[in-house]
Amino acid sequence: AMYEYTLQASDLQALLQWEPRVLAAFKRIRGMTDVNTDQQAAGLDDKMSGLPANSKLRDLAEETKVAAYMESLKWKRGDYL
């Protein structure tokens, strides 16, 4: 995609409410094509919420999140092309 946007919120309900509105607004803009979303409402954070704070699995999940984020930045920057 030529352009990308990210919506973030500390309130999941607000994010779930506004994401479809923003997506619909982009789709109404003339010239915008292939407008889509990669929303993941049940992501890793949701899965981790039930784990105890001192869980080794929680630590591993946090490390995985950081690694995945860094790799996504490298991909977007073009390091793997």
CYANA upper distance limits for C-alpha pairs under 8 A (distance plus 0.5 A):
  7 LEU  CA     15 LEU  CA      7.84
  7 LEU  CA     19 GLU  CA      7.80
  8 GLN  CA     15 LEU  CA      7.41
  9 ALA  CA     14 ALA  CA      7.67
  9 ALA  CA     15 LEU  CA      6.35
 11 ASP  CA     15 LEU  CA      6.94
 12 LEU  CA     16 LEU  CA      6.61
 13 GLN  CA     17 GLN  CA      6.62
 14 ALA  CA     18 TRP  CA      6.63
 15 LEU  CA     19 GLU  CA      6.33
 16 LEU  CA     20 PRO  CA      7.92
 16 LEU  CA     41 ALA  CA      8.39
 17 GLN  CA     21 ARG  CA      7.88
 18 TRP  CA     22 VAL  CA      6.65
 19 GLU  CA     23 LEU  CA      6.63
 20 PRO  CA     24 ALA  CA      6.51
 21 ARG  CA     25 ALA  CA      6.69
 22 VAL  CA     26 PHE  CA      6.82
 23 LEU  CA     27 LYS  CA      6.83
 23 LEU  CA     35 VAL  CA      7.87
 23 LEU  CA     36 ASN  CA      7.65
 23 LEU  CA     37 THR  CA      7.94
 24 ALA  CA     28 ARG  CA      6.93
 25 ALA  CA     29 ILE  CA      7.36
 26 PHE  CA     32 MET  CA      7.54
 26 PHE  CA     35 VAL  CA      7.54
 27 LYS  CA     32 MET  CA      6.90
 27 LYS  CA     33 THR  CA      7.92
 27 LYS  CA     35 VAL  CA      6.61
 28 ARG  CA     32 MET  CA      8.27
 42 ALA  CA     46 ASP  CA      6.16
 42 ALA  CA     47 LYS  CA      7.79
 43 GLY  CA     47 LYS  CA      7.19
 44 LEU  CA     48 MET  CA      6.61
 44 LEU  CA     61 ALA  CA      8.04
 44 LEU  CA     65 LYS  CA      8.37
 45 ASP  CA     49 SER  CA      6.69
 46 ASP  CA     50 GLY  CA      8.38
 47 LYS  CA     51 LEU  CA      8.49
 48 MET  CA     58 ARG  CA      6.80
 48 MET  CA     61 ALA  CA      8.02
 51 LEU  CA     55 SER  CA      6.97
 51 LEU  CA     57 LEU  CA      8.29
 51 LEU  CA     58 ARG  CA      6.97
 52 PRO  CA     58 ARG  CA      8.09
 53 ALA  CA     58 ARG  CA      7.63
 54 ASN  CA     58 ARG  CA      7.89
 54 ASN  CA     59 ASP  CA      8.39
 55 SER  CA     59 ASP  CA      7.08
 56 LYS  CA     60 LEU  CA      6.72
 57 LEU  CA     61 ALA  CA      6.62
 58 ARG  CA     62 GLU  CA      6.70
 59 ASP  CA     63 GLU  CA      6.80
 60 LEU  CA     64 THR  CA      6.63
 61 ALA  CA     65 LYS  CA      6.66
 62 GLU  CA     66 VAL  CA      6.90
 63 GLU  CA     67 ALA  CA      6.69
 64 THR  CA     68 ALA  CA      6.47
 65 LYS  CA     69 TYR  CA      6.60
 66 VAL  CA     70 MET  CA      6.72
 67 ALA  CA     71 GLU  CA      6.65
 68 ALA  CA     72 SER  CA      6.61
 69 TYR  CA     73 LEU  CA      6.85
 70 MET  CA     74 LYS  CA      6.86
 71 GLU  CA     75 TRP  CA      6.65
 72 SER  CA     76 LYS  CA      6.65
 73 LEU  CA     77 ARG  CA      6.60
 74 LYS  CA     78 GLY  CA      6.79
 74 LYS  CA     79 ASP  CA      5.89
 74 LYS  CA     80 TYR  CA      7.83
 75 TRP  CA     79 ASP  CA      6.19
 75 TRP  CA     80 TYR  CA      6.37
 75 TRP  CA     81 LEU  CA      8.39
